[in-house]
Amino acid sequence: MDIEQLKYNLKSMIIQECEKEDISPEDIADDVELFSDKSGLELDSLDALQISMGLQNKFGIRLVDSKDFRRVVTTIDNLVAYINEQNA
């Protein structure tokens, strides 16, 4: 899977898992902190759990430790780098 497709798939997964139907994948910037006000996603701790489960179900990525989650799930770019690293 190419990088742009992976980014789109990640954004779609976040939108679906967090039930943010009013946002499209194109609305999410690759380099903006997902859990910041700048992202426009208004994510909370329940959304973090949903994202974690989505990453496991759709990408085979397990982030069971909250510190690992906060380190990896920062931006779309960071998530892509982590997934590519895990699949290398």
N, C-alpha and C positions, 0 to 999 in steps of 0.2 A: 504494500500500500504506500502510495506516495505521501509526502508530508502534508500537502494541502488537503488531500482527502482525509488523512488522519485528523487534522485540525477540525475539519468540518464535522467529522463523525464525533469527535469529543464534544464540540459545541452542541451538536444535536442531542447527544446523550445527556448533557447537563440540563438542557432545556426540558427534555422529556422527564428525567428523573426528578427534577425540582419543580415540575409543573409550571413552567414559565412560558405559557403559550403566547403571551403578548410580545415575546422577543424572538427574533430569528437568528440563526447562526451568524449571519452577516453583521448583526448588531454587536457581536462580542469581539472586542479587539484581542489580537494574539498576545499582546504584551502588557495588558492591564491586569492588575491584581483582581482575581475573581471575587474575593471576599471584601472588596473595597467599594465605596460609594461610586467610584468612577466607572465600575463595570456595568452599572445599571441593573444588575441581577437581583440585588437585595437578598443575598444568600445568608442563611443563619446556620446554627449547629445541626438542625435537622436536615438541612440541605447537604451539609458536609457528609452526613451518614448516607444519604441517598446517592451522592456522588461516589462515595467509597464503594457502595454496593454495585453501582453501575460500572465502575472501573473493573471490579472483579468479574461481573457477569459478562461484560462485552469485550473486555480486553485482557482478561486473565491476570490483572494486576491486583495484588493484595497489599493494602496499606492498613494493617490492623493497629499499629501504634499511632496515636494522635500526633506525636512529634514528627513521624515520617510523613503523615498526611499533610501537616502544615508546611513541611519542607518541600514536598513535591507538588501539591495542588495550590500553586500560587498563580501561575498564568498558563494560558494554553501553550505557549512556547515551552515553558518548563515541563509541562505534562508530556508533550511530544518528545522532548529530549529524554525524559525518564523512561517512557515506553520504548523508545528506540534503544536505549541502553540495556533495558531488560531483555529485549529480543535479539540483542547482538550475539 
